[in-house]
Amino acid sequence: MLDKSRIEAVLSCLKGAVEDWWQAGNLTIAKCKEGYCLDEFLFRRIGIPLSLDKIWEFTGVIHILRSEEMDEEKGDLYRRFKGMEAELLWKGLLRKKAVFGISSDLKFLQRYVKNIKIDESLIEDLNRNASLMDLIMKAKPMEMKIYLESFSDETLESAFQYLNESDEPREAILKAIEAYYHNPKRITWFVKVRQIMTGVMNKKKIEYLIKTIEETGSLVRRFSERFKNTS
């Protein structure tokens, strides 16, 4: 678990956008002020077995439609967004180039939830954004994913109840995701980045990672609102 001084050092990178924050285990959750590009900001530090290095994970949360706004039509919107989930890829041998592509998780899920349709509209917007791609080249995250909320506590609990003795825990998660896909409770995007850091906390690196999340969160929100209003 991070100490208070390190938590406050990370939150200072959000430049006064934090309204409140608290901890849940090793996860720090920050509620952001109204009008900021993110609704919540989450982060944690994860140990690596047999190593002094740590994985830092930062996640921006963007609410598009809350539970009270959902209906059958908004459920269709969720399912269209689901096919737009993306991840960052590094291409090239000597000079690596960052490019967004279809989420590998989505490709796997498509084999399980048969009617998911891939749509690269969001990916195209991300790859066209020069300022975002410049930030990514400075931040160089080892992992970056953009994905929707895919299950609630209720759907996951229900899925575990119907597990057979031979089922793997992953099967329960897939059942929960499938149930949520057909009956989504809200439309919420997550922008997650991960980076390995050695030794002392590298605040400059963290600033670039957070700026990358902010820029991506702003783009995802604009794209989602535009798509919602034209669908």
Secondary structure as UniProt FT lines:
FT   HELIX           4..11
FT   HELIX           12..14
FT   TURN            15..16
FT   STRAND          18..24
FT   TURN            25..26
FT   STRAND          27..32
FT   TURN            34..35
FT   STRAND          40..47
FT   TURN            49..50
FT   STRAND          54..65
FT   HELIX           67..69
FT   HELIX           72..82
FT   TURN            83..84
FT   STRAND          86..91
FT   STRAND          97..102
FT   HELIX           104..110
FT   TURN            111..112
FT   TURN            114..115
FT   HELIX           121..128
FT   HELIX           130..139
FT   STRAND          143..148
FT   HELIX           153..161
FT   TURN            165..166
FT   HELIX           169..182
FT   STRAND          187..197
FT   HELIX           203..230
//
